[in-house]
Amino acid sequence: MTLDPAIREQILAAVPSLRAFAISLSGNVDRADDLVQETLLRALANIHSFQPGTNMPAWLFTILRNLFRSEYRKRRREVEDADGSYAETLKTHPEQTSHVEFKEFTAALGKLPEDQREALILIGASGFSYEEAAEICGCAVGTIKSRVNRARTRLANLLHIDNPNDFGPDRATRAVLTGDDVA
Amino acid sequence: MKERKPPDNPGSDESMETRPSTMKKGKGQAALGRDIQAKIGQQLRSYYDTLIEPTPDRFADLLRQLDKPAKEGSE
């Protein structure tokens, strides 16, 4: 196999985000690394089908996402995350966000349906356009938009965000503060 | 065709969308306000940022190894 150095650079440049996406999908760093490795092997084996000048990150994300999906179907029961183990597998915490807030957020993310989580991450974090995300997920642009919207709404509900300055207190607490009647 | 537009969301966080007004939002749910979307976006990015690390050596090595036989090989 001869690999154009420019192509190799493009692949390597995409790896950090690809890996972050894999961790987001699987909630597990080791599995994510395996997914990335498998993705790179597939990519190299099919490099002739990549058209130079087109979107390398989107191509790699598509491969990884398909790999994850086929594996996920096999292992669905293992991946269920009712008890929040999804969040626990993530080891680091950002300094600009409190530890509690971060844990709550990752736990909420883990509760989203797979479709919605991947759409939200592709759009909101990986930096893809709606069109690119639709291509990666093999669905219509409108489907991605609706998944992203549902994901945001669900997260806002799970995290009780009604007001960004009010990130945290539950409804009852806020009701007391604002004088609304809870009952 | 703007009559069904959700009250609270001018589509501000949808800057990447070409036509936010074509979206049929709110099957039973109101669209989120832009502040809430911004807050979620910020949390999401900071979550993702924690997952970003320099490319682990194993992947760079992998690409190098796979590339090598071709360079030394017969083709």
Interface residues (C-beta under 8 A of the other chain):
Chain A: M1 T2 L3 R8 I11 L12 V15 P16 S17 R19 A20 I23 S24 D33 V36 Q37 L40 L41 L44 L90 T92 H93 P94 Q96 T97 E101 F102 F105 T106 L109 L120 I121 I123 G124 A125 S126 S129 Y130 G142 K145 S146 N149 R150 R152 T153 L155 A156 L159 I161 D162 N163 P164 F167
Chain B: M16 E17 M23 K25 Q29 A31 L32 D35 I36 Q37 A38 K39 I40 G41 Q43 L44 R45 S46 Y47 Y48 D49 T50 L51 I52 E53 P54 T55 P56 R58 F59 A60 L62 L63 L66 D67 P69 A70 K71 E75
